[in-house]
Amino acid sequence: MREFADENGQVWVGTIQEESGDDYKGRFYFVFHEESESEGSVVSLTDVRWNSERTAERTLRTMSDVELRRRLRSARGRSV
């Protein structure tokens, strides 16, 4: 889990979610929600995927805030 501010100063939480199924490949993907909101208002970026939770968490942990904002913009643009 990682907190960061978007271009307007709103704090978001980036995390990883697992999609269940028979195939393990690409099971984990990005999920964002506003810090002040419950996790009911989730924005997902499902085209960035990992095979393991460990790799997904490491990627999230090492991403810059600039990269996280870019990914959030992409996810929000696709959810409209």
BELWO-V939836 format. One record per residue. N is the residue number from 1. PSI is psi as a letter, one per 30 degrees, with the letter a starting at -180 (NA if undefined). OMEGA is omega in whole degrees, 0 to 359 (* if undefined). Layout:
n=[N N]
psi=[PSI PSI]
omega=[OMEGA OMEGA]
//
This chain:
n=[1 2 3 4 5 6 7 8 9 10 11 12 13 14 15 16 17 18 19 20 21 22 23 24 25 26 27 28 29 30 31 32 33 34 35 36 37 38 39 40 41 42 43 44 45 46 47 48 49 50 51 52 53 54 55 56 57 58 59 60 61 62 63 64 65 66 67 68 69 70 71 72 73 74 75 76 77 78 79 80]
psi=[k k k l k a f g f k k l k k a k l k k l l f k f k h f k l k k k l k e f l l g f i k k k i f g j l l f l e e e e e e e e e f k l e e e e e e e e e e e e e f f NA]
omega=[183 177 177 180 176 184 178 180 178 181 179 175 175 180 182 177 181 174 183 180 182 183 181 184 177 185 186 182 181 172 179 170 179 182 184 181 172 181 176 180 186 172 183 173 190 180 170 189 177 179 182 178 180 179 179 179 178 179 179 182 185 179 175 176 178 179 178 177 178 179 178 178 179 180 180 178 181 183 182 *]
//
